[in-house]
Amino acid sequence: MKLYYMPASCSLSPHIVINELGLDVELIKVDHTSHKTEAGLDFHGVNPHGYVPVLELADGNHLREGPAIVQYLADLKPEAGLLPAAGTMARYKLQEMLGFLSTEIHKGFIPLLYARLAGGYVETARPKLEKRYQWIDAHLADRLFLMGDRFTVADAYLFALTGWGQAAWLKSYYKAGIHFDELDHLKAWYLRMRQRDAVRKSIVEEGLAFD
Ligand SMILES: N[C@@H](CCC(=O)N[C@@H](CS)C(=O)NCC(=O)O)C(=O)O
C-alpha cells in the first residue's frame, strides 16, 4: 500500500494509524503547491480533487477521505483495538466523532488557514472553532482519549488538526490563531499524544520539528 501525504497536514492522521499498527506502507510525499510527487507524478491523476490523504491499495484502487482511510487501516488489524467492531453502537459513536472532527474542526480551521482571503469572516469562524475545542476540552476531563481510556483513530485525527492550532505562524497570521491556553485537558491530552512512539515516528518521518 501507499499513503499520499503532505507534511503537517490532515494526512498525519492515517500516517499515525499506520505506525500504530506497524503496517508496511510506502509514504509518497506530495508538494502542496505544485501537487506533484517527489518522482514528478501529477497528483491529480491519483486524486482529481488534489487533496491528501489518499491510500493506494495493493490492487491499485484508491481510497480517499481521512475518516474512511483510518477505519479501513484499523480494520486490517482489529486485534490492535484502534476502533470498535463494525455494527456496534461504539463504532457508530466513533463515526459520530470522526464526522464532528471532519466537519466542525477540520473544516472549521479553513478560514483561519486562509485568513487573508477570508477577511472579516475570521472573526466569525475563530470563536466558533474555539467553542468546539472548549467542548472537546470538557469531553476530555474524565477520559484519557476521545473515546474513553483507549487510543483510537479519532485521537490520531484530532492530533493532526490540533497541531495547526499550536503553530506559531497561525497564531501570528492576521491574528487568526486560536487560543488553547485555558484548555488544560486538551493540553494534557496533546502532550500524552506526543509521547506515543507512533506519533513521534510519524512526526520524524514527515520532517516536522519537535518543540
Ligand atoms: N475531505 C478531505 C479533505 C482533505 C484535505 O482538506 N486535505 C488538505 C490537507 S489537510 C489538502 O490536501 N490540501 C491541499 C489541496 O487541497 O490542494 C478529507 O477529509 O480527507
The ligand as an ORCA input file, in Angstrom:
! r2SCAN-3c Opt
* xyz 0 1
  N     -12.336     15.813      2.660
  C     -10.911     15.526      2.707
  C     -10.161     16.847      2.874
  C      -8.689     16.639      2.889
  C      -7.946     17.955      2.950
  O      -8.503     19.009      3.305
  N      -6.631     17.880      2.623
  C      -5.771     19.044      2.605
  C      -4.658     18.915      3.644
  S      -5.327     18.906      5.284
  C      -5.075     19.140      1.254
  O      -4.647     18.161      0.699
  N      -4.956     20.376      0.726
  C      -4.260     20.608     -0.499
  C      -5.186     20.943     -1.629
  O      -6.419     20.911     -1.437
  O      -4.704     21.254     -2.681
  C     -10.587     14.553      3.848
  O     -11.204     14.698      4.912
  O      -9.748     13.657      3.678
*
